[in-house]
Amino acid sequence: MSRWLWQWLRLPGWPVLPRRLWLMLGGLVFCLANVLGRSEVWPHTPAAEACFLVGAWVLFVAALPQLLWVGWHWLLAWQGPTLLRCLATAAFLAGAGVAGLLWLVIIIIGLHSVLNGQLIPQPK
């Protein structure tokens, strides 16, 4: 089953997504799902929310550059018409610029929250 799935995800002439990226995305989904449903999953563990928030933040920060790298290599490997490739490259670079700015804002907000004690609750 696993081999079939990896073959299905590999499009002709395109690089395979690195396994570490799949693990990061899976971890990110796990952390975000626990943050959203924390009252049901971890009702008696107040520190779990902070752990999952930090985990989701770290995985998001680490996964975005890898997604952009894989997207760029997919774009370079595409063997379509030149005009469409140029348009796709322009759209990808514009999207990567916006994603890079949002990524930087998320890093700054996350660091600010951690340094001010807002993300990780302080003992009282």
C-alpha atoms as one frame of an Amber mdcrd trajectory, in Angstrom:
protein
   0.000   0.000   0.000   2.732   2.432   0.956   4.734   1.772  -2.201   1.646
   2.307  -4.348   0.934   5.606  -2.584   4.493   6.857  -3.151   4.281   5.895
  -6.844   0.945   7.671  -7.199   2.322  10.865  -5.651   5.281  10.879  -8.027
   4.153  12.543 -11.222   6.173  11.836 -14.384   9.287  13.994 -14.476   8.567
  15.629 -11.143  10.589  15.143  -7.953   9.062  13.182  -5.116   8.053  15.074
  -2.001  10.693  14.400   0.652   9.475  12.139   3.435  10.529  14.661   6.070
   8.097  17.116   4.476   5.261  14.596   4.749   6.185  14.033   8.399   6.262
  17.780   9.062   2.890  18.315   7.425   1.435  15.365   9.341   2.817  16.730
  12.603   1.420  20.170  11.793  -2.048  18.726  11.165  -1.797  16.731  14.403
  -0.778  19.787  16.437  -3.446  22.014  14.915  -6.130  19.359  15.428  -5.145
  19.098  19.085  -5.171  22.873  19.488  -8.647  23.108  17.958 -10.064  20.216
  19.964  -8.030  20.653  23.133 -11.056  20.840  25.402 -12.098  17.347  24.373
  -8.715  15.679  23.933  -6.738  17.197  26.817  -9.356  18.594  29.270  -7.249
  18.265  32.437  -3.866  19.299  31.033  -3.612  23.092  30.721   0.013  22.908
  29.521  -0.982  20.785  26.512  -2.416  23.790  24.706   0.865  25.692  24.929
   2.882  22.633  23.853   0.713  22.068  20.805   0.717  25.774  19.914   4.513
  25.879  20.048   4.732  22.610  18.120   2.391  23.874  15.418   4.315  27.141
  15.189   7.700  25.382  14.875   6.421  22.902  12.293   4.772  25.655  10.264
   7.942  27.745  10.288  10.021  24.722   9.249   7.621  23.381   6.593   6.995
  26.534   4.560  10.514  26.904   3.083  10.492  23.232   2.153   7.123  23.578
   0.426   8.451  26.527  -1.567  11.591  24.586  -2.475   9.581  21.578  -3.691
   7.187  23.855  -5.595  10.091  25.579  -7.327  11.643  22.262  -8.369   8.284
  21.002  -9.609   7.956  24.144 -11.664  11.432  23.713 -13.152  10.720  20.082
 -14.012   7.460  20.883 -15.810   7.682  20.192 -19.541   4.705  22.243 -20.702
   4.454  25.140 -23.173   6.927  27.973 -22.578   4.306  30.715 -22.210   2.381
  28.766 -19.578   5.624  27.975 -17.779   6.527  31.695 -17.701   3.077  32.598
 -16.369   3.256  29.826 -13.783   6.725  31.003 -12.732   5.511  34.585 -12.300
   2.492  33.437 -10.269   4.663  31.134  -8.165   7.212  33.860  -7.420   4.458
  36.313  -6.474   2.857  33.731  -4.199   6.245  32.819  -2.724   6.890  36.490
  -1.969   3.562  36.855  -0.177   4.090  33.561   1.664   7.601  34.670   2.648
   6.274  37.926   4.095   3.546  36.101   6.018   6.139  33.579   7.207   8.296
  36.421   8.524   5.314  38.027  10.272   4.413  34.688  11.885   7.989  34.270
  13.125   8.002  37.776  14.599   4.586  37.360  16.256   5.534  33.933  17.607
   8.820  35.153  19.056   7.108  38.199  20.544   4.444  35.994  22.152   7.015
  33.602  23.578   9.213  36.390  24.933   6.255  38.144  26.574   4.910  34.920
  28.082   1.669  34.996  26.120   2.131  31.738  24.219   3.484  29.670  27.099
   1.500  30.308  30.304   3.639  31.343  33.254   3.095  29.681  36.642   1.208
  31.842  39.133
